[in-house]
């Protein structure tokens, strides 16, 4: 309950802040929902622009590619992100956020509260302190809302947060906006997928495929439950075999349209009214 109150206050403050900056720079706020699956190599990063112009960055990949992608998408004068959300503290998700903090003003930082084991983790935490950016911890049952658009946090539970497997602690969020439901999964595997299937009724339009297409994620039972029509795999050159042929086959078996950042580059979704349109933002 404490987290719910905190995030409500943060969002109210961010709403005031964003209107000030949008007014100063005369940025036209669209009523469309835009989601960018950013090409940051073997890592995750998504930019969500909610109807009304609220800008949310989820994860940042490993290096400075996330800043390059943001620069190519946002106007040169727009150096403000309302929220930066970290799914879990592994380097292929948080390391690029250090560069983001050097180049952008950030309203608040959202994460699961778990501390990273990598040597670079304290650098991120120190950057947040230096910039005086509020860090808010969220878990299952919490929500982030702007107008009628909400990120609903489905996981982790307290037990998953303490798991020896860091991937189990990933923030799993269902975005309900513009009549479309999008599921952001971090690096969860079938253990967490089974929890989601058992505890939630999820019918998803857009799926951010878990763990870069690892064979231990995106199980058949999970896919049969959520039935996404669009699936996005964020992946680069790697030695893990991602995305695996098993995952690609499972996605194909439910009729999902598959996009991969290693093949397609950054992919943009625009949702206007009741329809969604996919655009390849940068042809590889």
N, C-alpha and C positions, 0 to 999 in steps of 0.2 A: 504493500500500500504506500510505503514511503517513496519508492521509486516513481510510482504513478504521479504523486504530487509534485515531485521534483521536475519531471519531464513536462508537466503542464505549465509550470512556471517558466521553464526554459523556452518552451515553444511560444508562450505569450511574449517574452522578451525578444525572441528572434523575429516574431511578426512585426513588432514595432521597429526593430533595427532594419529589417529588410525593406520596409516601406520607405524609410529615410534614404537608404542608399539607392533604391530603385528610382526614387524621385529625383535625387541629385543627378544621376546619370541618364535619366529619361529612358530607361530600358523598358521596352514594350513587353508587358507580361501577357503571355498567351494563355488561353483557356484549355490548350491541349496538354496532354501528358506526353513527355518525352523521356525515353530510357535509352541510354547509350551503354553498350557492352564494349568496354575500351580494350584496344589491342595493346596490352602491356607485356607481351611475351608469356612466359610460363608463370602466370600469376592472375589474380582476380582484381578487377576494378570496374565499378559501374557508376555512372552519373545519372541521377534521376532529377528531372525538372518537373515539379508538380504543377498542375493548373494554378495560375496565379504567380508563377515564376520562382517558387522556392527551390533552391538548388541543394541537392543532397549527394554527397560522394560516399560510396560504399567501397571500402578497401582501396589500396593504392599500388598493388604490385610490388616489385622489388626495387626499381631504380627511378630515373627521372623521366621515363616514358610517360608516366601518368600526367606529369606537368605538360609535356609536349602535346598530349591528347587534349587536355583541358584548354590549352592555348589555341588549338585548332578549332575548337567547338565554341567557346565563349568569346564574346567581344573583347578586344584588347584592353578595354578600360574596366572590364568586369573581373575584379580580383577578390570577390567575396563568395564564400560558400556558407550557406546557413547551417548545415550540419555535415560533419565528417563522421562516418560510422565505420568501426573496425569489427569485422565478424569474429576474428580470433587472433591471438598474438603470434602468428608465424610470419617469417620474413617475406614470403611471397604475397602477403596480404598487407603488412604494415610498413615495410621499409620505404616504399615510395611516398608514404605520408609525411616523412621527414622533409622531403623536398616540397611537398604541397604546403606545409606550414611555413616554409621559407618564402613562398611566392604568393600565398593567398591569405586573406583574413578569414577567420573561421568563427562562426557563432558559438558552436559547442561541439565537443567531442563525445561520441557515444561508443561504449564498448561493454564487454561482459564482466569487467573487473578483474579478470585473470591476468597475472603478470607473465610477460614473455621470458623465455630462457635465453634468447640470443643476446650477444654482447651489445647489439644495436638498440635493444629495447629501452634502456635508460636514456638513450639519446632522444627518442620520441617523447618520453615522459618529461624530460627536461625542456624540450622545445615547447610543449604545452604549458609548462610553468612560466617559461620566459615570455610567452605570448599572452599569458593570463587568460588562457582558454579553459572554460569550465569543462570538466570531465564528468560524465554522467553514466552510472552503471545501470544496465537494464538486463532483465531476464524474462523468462516465460510469464505471460500474463500482463506485461507492460505494453503501452501503446505510445506512438508518436503521431499526433494528428495536426493537420492544417486544414481548416474548414472541414469538408466532408472526406478528405483524403487521409487515410490512416495506414501507418506501418504497425501491424500487429505482431508482437514478438511471441513466437510459439515455443522457442527453446533458446537457451538451455534451462533445465531445472537445476536445483541446488546440487543434485547428485551428478548430473552431467558436467556441471561446472568443475567438480572435483575429480573428474575422470583422469586417469593417467594418460589417456589419449587426448591430446589438445584439440584435435578435430571435433571431438564429441561436444566441446564447449562452444562451438560456433553459434553465433546469433543467427537464428533462423527467423526470417521476417516475411510475412505476407503483406504485400502492398495492395490495398484496395483503393483504386483511383480511376476516375473517368470510365467507370463501368467495367474495368478490367482488373483481373487479379494476377499478381506477379509474385512468384516465390523465390526469395533469395536464400540460398542454402549454405553458403560458406563451403566448408570441406566435410560436411557430414557424410557418414557411411550408413549402411543398412540398419545398424542398431538404432540410430536416431530416426531414420526413415520409418522404421516399424513403430516407434513411439508416436510419431506424427500421425501415421495411419490409424493407430488405435485410439488416439485422443482427440483428433480433429476431423471434421468433414471438410475436405479441401477439394474444390474444383478449380483448377488453375488454368489460366490462359497462357501464361508465359512462365517458363522455368529457367532459372539460372542453374545449369546442371552442376551437381555437387562434385567437388574435388577434381576438377579439370577432366572429368570423364574416366576416373578410376573405375576399375571393374568391381571395386568393393562399394561403390555408390550407385545410385539411380537403379535400384532393384526393380524387378518386374512387378512385384506386388505393389510397391509404392507408385509406380507409373500407372498401373491399372486403376489405382485409387484416385489420383489427381488428374490424369488425362490432359496434359498440356498440349496445346496445338502448336506452340512455338517453343523450341529448346535452344539455349545458347550455351556453348562450351567455350570457356576462356582458357586458352592453351597456347603454348609456344613450343619451340624446340626443346625436347626433353628426353631423358633416358628411361622414363617410366612406361613408355608405350601409351601415353595419354593422347587423345582419347582412345580407349580400348575398343576392339571390334565388338566385344560383348555389349558395351553400353550403346554403341551406335546401332547395333541390331535390336536392342530392347526399345530404343526410342523409335526406330523405324516400325517396329511391330505395332505400336499404338497410333501410327500415322502422324507423329510429330514432325514438323518441318524443322530441320536442324541447321544451325549456323555455327561456324567456328571462327574464332578470331585469327587462328593461324592460316586459314584459307581465305576468309572474307575481310580481314582487317576489322576495324571498329564498325559495329553494326548499330544503327539507330532505329528505334521504334517510335512512331508518332501515333498517338491515339486521339482521335477527334470524334466526338459523339460516341456511337456504338461500334465504330470500326477501328481496326488497327492496321497500320501500314508499316512494312519493314523496308528500310532503305540501307543499302550498303554505303556507309559513310565514306569509307576509303578503300577503293578497290586494290587488292593485292596484286 
